[in-house]
Structure formats: C-alpha cells, structure tokens
Amino acid sequence: MSQLTITVNGIKVCGNRHEPLLTQLEKAGIKPEYQCRNGMCGACRCKLVSGTVTQSDTLAFVGPNEVLSCSSIPQQNIEISFDYQLNTQQPTKTKIAL
C-alpha cells in the first residue's frame, strides 16, 4: 500500500491509492456530507486544488476541477476543499487513515 497525503480544508490526512476519498476521510475522523456513495447525487462534491485522482463514471454533475469524494481515488498527494465547514471527531491538524 503506497501512502500519500490528502490535504482537505487545511487538515492533513495520510491516505492511500486504493480506497475512495470519502472512505479515507471518514476513517481519519473527517465527516464530509454524502448521500448515495456511488456518484449519483453529487452531495460529496469537492474542489480538486492540486494533484490527480482516478474518478469512476458518475451520473452527478461535476464541474471543472471538481471531483466526487465517493468515487475518486487519489493517485498522488492531493489537496481538496469543500465549500462548507467539515465535521471532525478530533480537533487536530494531522489525522491518519488506515
């Protein structure tokens, strides 16, 4: 498993190249909004600030530089941002996803 860094709204998270972003963020204690988990609703949409992801086909609209965290897998260190305040389990700056 190759480790990488996911920076989301200023919070750094250790991630991997085999799980969707949404799953990795949840394991790290970050709780983005979502509804369907399969790319149909678009509730988990976020802006890809830097880096690359592999995104599976989705039905939800995705604008330029946007990805759906439920169906995107990071391929390198990435930075993403959500347009709202994220809920977290612990108020720390570094979290680890296993």
OpenMM code with the backbone's topology and positions (N, CA, C; nanometers):
from openmm import Vec3, app, unit

residues = "MET SER GLN LEU THR ILE THR VAL ASN GLY ILE LYS VAL CYS GLY ASN ARG HIS GLU PRO LEU LEU THR GLN LEU GLU LYS ALA GLY ILE LYS PRO GLU TYR GLN CYS ARG ASN GLY MET CYS GLY ALA CYS ARG CYS LYS LEU VAL SER GLY THR VAL THR GLN SER ASP THR LEU ALA PHE VAL GLY PRO ASN GLU VAL LEU SER CYS SER SER ILE PRO GLN GLN ASN ILE GLU ILE SER PHE ASP TYR GLN LEU ASN THR GLN GLN PRO THR LYS THR LYS ILE ALA LEU".split()
positions = [
    Vec3(0.0848, -0.1174, 0.0000),
    Vec3(0.0000, 0.0000, 0.0000),
    Vec3(0.0894, 0.1238, 0.0000),
    Vec3(0.0736, 0.2099, -0.0987),
    Vec3(0.1502, 0.3330, -0.1102),
    Vec3(0.0799, 0.4435, -0.0328),
    Vec3(0.1543, 0.5086, 0.0561),
    Vec3(0.0960, 0.6181, 0.1332),
    Vec3(0.1096, 0.7489, 0.0577),
    Vec3(0.0141, 0.8363, 0.0809),
    Vec3(0.0172, 0.9700, 0.0253),
    Vec3(-0.0488, 1.0638, 0.1236),
    Vec3(-0.0423, 1.1929, 0.0946),
    Vec3(-0.1019, 1.2935, 0.1829),
    Vec3(-0.2230, 1.3560, 0.1156),
    Vec3(-0.3318, 1.3607, 0.1890),
    Vec3(-0.4538, 1.4280, 0.1439),
    Vec3(-0.4697, 1.5508, 0.2339),
    Vec3(-0.4735, 1.6674, 0.1729),
    Vec3(-0.4985, 1.7899, 0.2497),
    Vec3(-0.6400, 1.8347, 0.2165),
    Vec3(-0.7240, 1.8431, 0.3180),
    Vec3(-0.8646, 1.8795, 0.2981),
    Vec3(-0.8998, 1.9961, 0.3895),
    Vec3(-0.9329, 2.1095, 0.3300),
    Vec3(-0.9648, 2.2314, 0.4056),
    Vec3(-0.8576, 2.2607, 0.5109),
    Vec3(-0.7302, 2.2399, 0.4741),
    Vec3(-0.6187, 2.2694, 0.5641),
    Vec3(-0.5794, 2.1580, 0.6584),
    Vec3(-0.6541, 2.0497, 0.6636),
    Vec3(-0.6242, 1.9366, 0.7510),
    Vec3(-0.5488, 1.8314, 0.6701),
    Vec3(-0.4334, 1.7870, 0.7204),
    Vec3(-0.3536, 1.6854, 0.6513),
    Vec3(-0.3915, 1.5465, 0.7016),
    Vec3(-0.4120, 1.4557, 0.6061),
    Vec3(-0.4524, 1.3188, 0.6345),
    Vec3(-0.3612, 1.2251, 0.5558),
    Vec3(-0.3144, 1.1188, 0.6196),
    Vec3(-0.2405, 1.0161, 0.5464),
    Vec3(-0.3418, 0.9293, 0.4750),
    Vec3(-0.3176, 0.9050, 0.3459),
    Vec3(-0.4121, 0.8266, 0.2669),
    Vec3(-0.3438, 0.7187, 0.1867),
    Vec3(-0.4184, 0.6609, 0.0929),
    Vec3(-0.3658, 0.5527, 0.0089),
    Vec3(-0.4207, 0.5654, -0.1328),
    Vec3(-0.3772, 0.4771, -0.2196),
    Vec3(-0.4160, 0.4800, -0.3606),
    Vec3(-0.5184, 0.3719, -0.3970),
    Vec3(-0.5880, 0.3157, -0.2990),
    Vec3(-0.6820, 0.2083, -0.3331),
    Vec3(-0.8241, 0.2266, -0.2774),
    Vec3(-0.8477, 0.3272, -0.1942),
    Vec3(-0.9817, 0.3499, -0.1402),
    Vec3(-1.0346, 0.4863, -0.1846),
    Vec3(-1.1671, 0.4980, -0.1989),
    Vec3(-1.2249, 0.6285, -0.2330),
    Vec3(-1.1931, 0.7337, -0.1262),
    Vec3(-1.1832, 0.8564, -0.1694),
    Vec3(-1.1553, 0.9676, -0.0778),
    Vec3(-1.2525, 0.9707, 0.0392),
    Vec3(-1.3809, 0.9551, 0.0123),
    Vec3(-1.4817, 0.9618, 0.1187),
    Vec3(-1.4508, 0.8610, 0.2293),
    Vec3(-1.4196, 0.7391, 0.1932),
    Vec3(-1.3871, 0.6343, 0.2900),
    Vec3(-1.2635, 0.6711, 0.3712),
    Vec3(-1.1608, 0.7204, 0.3032),
    Vec3(-1.0370, 0.7570, 0.3721),
    Vec3(-1.0590, 0.8739, 0.4688),
    Vec3(-1.1357, 0.9716, 0.4262),
    Vec3(-1.1625, 1.0857, 0.5138),
    Vec3(-1.2412, 1.0421, 0.6380),
    Vec3(-1.3409, 0.9557, 0.6179),
    Vec3(-1.4194, 0.9070, 0.7319),
    Vec3(-1.3324, 0.8293, 0.8300),
    Vec3(-1.2416, 0.7457, 0.7787),
    Vec3(-1.1523, 0.6700, 0.8665),
    Vec3(-1.0614, 0.7617, 0.9466),
    Vec3(-1.0318, 0.8790, 0.8909),
    Vec3(-0.9461, 0.9756, 0.9592),
    Vec3(-1.0247, 1.0655, 1.0540),
    Vec3(-1.1564, 1.0465, 1.0629),
    Vec3(-1.2385, 1.1255, 1.1538),
    Vec3(-1.2969, 1.2509, 1.0921),
    Vec3(-1.2847, 1.2669, 0.9607),
    Vec3(-1.3414, 1.3816, 0.8906),
    Vec3(-1.4725, 1.3357, 0.8276),
    Vec3(-1.5772, 1.4133, 0.8451),
    Vec3(-1.7099, 1.3708, 0.8017),
    Vec3(-1.7684, 1.4635, 0.6945),
    Vec3(-1.7305, 1.4444, 0.5670),
    Vec3(-1.7932, 1.5242, 0.4607),
    Vec3(-1.9388, 1.4819, 0.4413),
    Vec3(-2.0163, 1.5710, 0.3827),
    Vec3(-2.1556, 1.5363, 0.3510),
    Vec3(-2.1582, 1.4343, 0.2378),
    Vec3(-2.2548, 1.3435, 0.2418),
    Vec3(-2.2772, 1.2475, 0.1334),
    Vec3(-2.4190, 1.1945, 0.1457),
    Vec3(-2.4671, 1.1310, 0.0404),
    Vec3(-2.5977, 1.0664, 0.0450),
    Vec3(-2.5931, 0.9269, -0.0157),
    Vec3(-2.5400, 0.9143, -0.1372),
    Vec3(-2.5546, 0.7868, -0.2077),
    Vec3(-2.4312, 0.6970, -0.2067),
    Vec3(-2.3118, 0.7531, -0.1977),
    Vec3(-2.1848, 0.6788, -0.2013),
    Vec3(-2.1545, 0.6129, -0.3363),
    Vec3(-2.2251, 0.6463, -0.4432),
    Vec3(-2.1959, 0.5836, -0.5725),
    Vec3(-2.1965, 0.6807, -0.6901),
    Vec3(-2.1837, 0.8098, -0.6638),
    Vec3(-2.1695, 0.9072, -0.7718),
    Vec3(-2.2982, 0.9531, -0.8375),
    Vec3(-2.4114, 0.9292, -0.7761),
    Vec3(-2.5386, 0.9686, -0.8366),
    Vec3(-2.5906, 1.1031, -0.7864),
    Vec3(-2.5655, 1.1373, -0.6612),
    Vec3(-2.6307, 1.2559, -0.6045),
    Vec3(-2.5447, 1.3826, -0.6106),
    Vec3(-2.4160, 1.3707, -0.6003),
    Vec3(-2.3277, 1.4868, -0.6032),
    Vec3(-2.3095, 1.5561, -0.4693),
    Vec3(-2.3653, 1.5024, -0.3613),
    Vec3(-2.3554, 1.5678, -0.2308),
    Vec3(-2.2117, 1.5755, -0.1789),
    Vec3(-2.1261, 1.4844, -0.2211),
    Vec3(-1.9884, 1.4799, -0.1712),
    Vec3(-1.8908, 1.5549, -0.2625),
    Vec3(-1.9421, 1.6369, -0.3511),
    Vec3(-1.8607, 1.7131, -0.4469),
    Vec3(-1.7620, 1.8039, -0.3725),
    Vec3(-1.6384, 1.8062, -0.4217),
    Vec3(-1.5376, 1.8960, -0.3655),
    Vec3(-1.4479, 1.9460, -0.4778),
    Vec3(-1.3716, 2.0491, -0.4484),
    Vec3(-1.2805, 2.1068, -0.5478),
    Vec3(-1.1445, 2.0407, -0.5347),
    Vec3(-1.0887, 1.9960, -0.6477),
    Vec3(-0.9541, 1.9404, -0.6515),
    Vec3(-0.8586, 2.0562, -0.6753),
    Vec3(-0.7875, 2.0966, -0.5701),
    Vec3(-0.6975, 2.2115, -0.5765),
    Vec3(-0.5668, 2.1724, -0.6433),
    Vec3(-0.5129, 2.0555, -0.6072),
    Vec3(-0.3900, 2.0069, -0.6689),
    Vec3(-0.3844, 1.8558, -0.6601),
    Vec3(-0.3030, 1.7956, -0.7480),
    Vec3(-0.2884, 1.6511, -0.7525),
    Vec3(-0.3816, 1.5879, -0.8536),
    Vec3(-0.3804, 1.4552, -0.8590),
    Vec3(-0.4660, 1.3825, -0.9528),
    Vec3(-0.5394, 1.2695, -0.8824),
    Vec3(-0.6590, 1.2402, -0.9325),
    Vec3(-0.7402, 1.1292, -0.8834),
    Vec3(-0.7904, 1.0494, -1.0032),
    Vec3(-0.8254, 0.9266, -0.9783),
    Vec3(-0.8973, 0.8463, -1.0757),
    Vec3(-1.0420, 0.8468, -1.0300),
    Vec3(-1.1314, 0.8945, -1.1150),
    Vec3(-1.2731, 0.9006, -1.0778),
    Vec3(-1.3520, 0.8063, -1.1663),
    Vec3(-1.4315, 0.7204, -1.1036),
    Vec3(-1.5166, 0.6299, -1.1804),
    Vec3(-1.6298, 0.7096, -1.2443),
    Vec3(-1.6975, 0.6504, -1.3411),
    Vec3(-1.8089, 0.7178, -1.4075),
    Vec3(-1.9164, 0.7523, -1.3055),
    Vec3(-1.9715, 0.8722, -1.3194),
    Vec3(-2.0745, 0.9186, -1.2267),
    Vec3(-2.1914, 0.9771, -1.3045),
    Vec3(-2.3066, 0.9832, -1.2412),
    Vec3(-2.4228, 1.0472, -1.3010),
    Vec3(-2.4385, 1.1906, -1.2539),
    Vec3(-2.3817, 1.2233, -1.1398),
    Vec3(-2.3920, 1.3587, -1.0859),
    Vec3(-2.3065, 1.4550, -1.1675),
    Vec3(-2.3508, 1.5784, -1.1782),
    Vec3(-2.2745, 1.6813, -1.2482),
    Vec3(-2.1462, 1.7114, -1.1714),
    Vec3(-2.0357, 1.7176, -1.2439),
    Vec3(-1.9072, 1.7538, -1.1858),
    Vec3(-1.8486, 1.8636, -1.2737),
    Vec3(-1.8247, 1.9810, -1.2156),
    Vec3(-1.7709, 2.0941, -1.2898),
    Vec3(-1.6198, 2.0854, -1.3043),
    Vec3(-1.5617, 2.1834, -1.3715),
    Vec3(-1.4161, 2.1874, -1.3869),
    Vec3(-1.3465, 2.1881, -1.2508),
    Vec3(-1.2426, 2.1079, -1.2371),
    Vec3(-1.1647, 2.0963, -1.1133),
    Vec3(-1.2458, 2.0464, -0.9943),
    Vec3(-1.3562, 1.9784, -1.0196),
    Vec3(-1.4352, 1.9182, -0.9121),
    Vec3(-1.4296, 1.7664, -0.9227),
    Vec3(-1.4409, 1.6991, -0.8088),
    Vec3(-1.4471, 1.5537, -0.8032),
    Vec3(-1.5528, 1.5140, -0.7012),
    Vec3(-1.5996, 1.3920, -0.7111),
    Vec3(-1.6900, 1.3359, -0.6103),
    Vec3(-1.6051, 1.2483, -0.5186),
    Vec3(-1.6041, 1.2815, -0.3900),
    Vec3(-1.5170, 1.2080, -0.2984),
    Vec3(-1.5563, 1.0611, -0.2848),
    Vec3(-1.6812, 1.0274, -0.3129),
    Vec3(-1.7253, 0.8876, -0.3005),
    Vec3(-1.6737, 0.7994, -0.4138),
    Vec3(-1.6377, 0.8595, -0.5258),
    Vec3(-1.5971, 0.7782, -0.6414),
    Vec3(-1.4624, 0.8202, -0.6982),
    Vec3(-1.3810, 0.8886, -0.6174),
    Vec3(-1.2478, 0.9317, -0.6598),
    Vec3(-1.1415, 0.8688, -0.5713),
    Vec3(-1.0386, 0.8159, -0.6360),
    Vec3(-0.9266, 0.7547, -0.5650),
    Vec3(-0.8015, 0.8359, -0.5970),
    Vec3(-0.7327, 0.8878, -0.4936),
    Vec3(-0.6132, 0.9684, -0.5192),
    Vec3(-0.5011, 0.8857, -0.5821),
    Vec3(-0.4264, 0.9473, -0.6730),
    Vec3(-0.3145, 0.8810, -0.7378),
    Vec3(-0.1803, 0.9369, -0.6910),
    Vec3(-0.1839, 1.0501, -0.6229),
    Vec3(-0.0652, 1.1151, -0.5686),
    Vec3(-0.1121, 1.2054, -0.4559),
    Vec3(-0.0200, 1.2768, -0.3928),
    Vec3(-0.0604, 1.3734, -0.2901),
    Vec3(-0.1601, 1.4698, -0.3516),
    Vec3(-0.2686, 1.4962, -0.2802),
    Vec3(-0.3721, 1.5859, -0.3326),
    Vec3(-0.4131, 1.6876, -0.2286),
    Vec3(-0.4707, 1.7956, -0.2772),
    Vec3(-0.5351, 1.8942, -0.1911),
    Vec3(-0.6754, 1.9143, -0.2438),
    Vec3(-0.7737, 1.9008, -0.1545),
    Vec3(-0.9137, 1.9211, -0.1916),
    Vec3(-0.9761, 2.0206, -0.0951),
    Vec3(-1.0856, 2.0816, -0.1375),
    Vec3(-1.1572, 2.1715, -0.0467),
    Vec3(-1.3072, 2.1542, -0.0649),
    Vec3(-1.3761, 2.1585, 0.0470),
    Vec3(-1.5217, 2.1566, 0.0487),
    Vec3(-1.5674, 2.2993, 0.0763),
    Vec3(-1.6834, 2.3375, 0.0250),
    Vec3(-1.7351, 2.4739, 0.0413),
    Vec3(-1.8052, 2.4958, 0.1752),
    Vec3(-1.7875, 2.4057, 0.2688),
    Vec3(-1.8537, 2.4157, 0.3985),
    Vec3(-1.7592, 2.3664, 0.5066),
    Vec3(-1.7917, 2.3959, 0.6318),
    Vec3(-1.7119, 2.3515, 0.7459),
    Vec3(-1.7334, 2.2018, 0.7656),
    Vec3(-1.6246, 2.1254, 0.7690),
    Vec3(-1.6325, 1.9810, 0.7871),
    Vec3(-1.6452, 1.9451, 0.9343),
    Vec3(-1.7222, 1.8425, 0.9635),
    Vec3(-1.7281, 1.7878, 1.0992),
    Vec3(-1.6091, 1.6956, 1.1181),
    Vec3(-1.5462, 1.7034, 1.2338),
    Vec3(-1.4352, 1.6141, 1.2655),
    Vec3(-1.4581, 1.5527, 1.4020),
    Vec3(-1.4017, 1.4334, 1.4221),
    Vec3(-1.4152, 1.3674, 1.5515),
    Vec3(-1.3197, 1.4264, 1.6534),
    Vec3(-1.1995, 1.4665, 1.6081),
    Vec3(-1.0992, 1.5220, 1.6984),
    Vec3(-1.0474, 1.6524, 1.6385),
    Vec3(-1.0341, 1.7572, 1.7173),
    Vec3(-0.9881, 1.8851, 1.6641),
    Vec3(-0.8368, 1.8920, 1.6508),
    Vec3(-0.7755, 1.8013, 1.5707),
    Vec3(-0.6314, 1.8027, 1.5489),
    Vec3(-0.6019, 1.8315, 1.4023),
    Vec3(-0.4788, 1.8716, 1.3739),
    Vec3(-0.4396, 1.9054, 1.2381),
    Vec3(-0.3949, 1.7848, 1.1571),
    Vec3(-0.3448, 1.6782, 1.2219),
    Vec3(-0.2973, 1.5612, 1.1493),
    Vec3(-0.3783, 1.4393, 1.1914),
    Vec3(-0.4332, 1.3701, 1.0942),
    Vec3(-0.5120, 1.2501, 1.1195),
    Vec3(-0.4597, 1.1406, 1.0271),
    Vec3(-0.4753, 1.0172, 1.0661),
    Vec3(-0.4224, 0.9062, 0.9878),
    Vec3(-0.5357, 0.8131, 0.9467),
    Vec3(-0.5436, 0.7832, 0.8158),
    Vec3(-0.6385, 0.6839, 0.7649),
    Vec3(-0.5635, 0.5535, 0.7460),
    Vec3(-0.6175, 0.4463, 0.7950),
    Vec3(-0.5509, 0.3164, 0.7804),
    Vec3(-0.5996, 0.2442, 0.6588),
] * unit.nanometer
topology = app.Topology()
chain = topology.addChain("A")
for resn in residues:
    res = topology.addResidue(resn, chain)
    for name in ("N", "CA", "C"):
        topology.addAtom(name, app.Element.getBySymbol(name[0]), res)
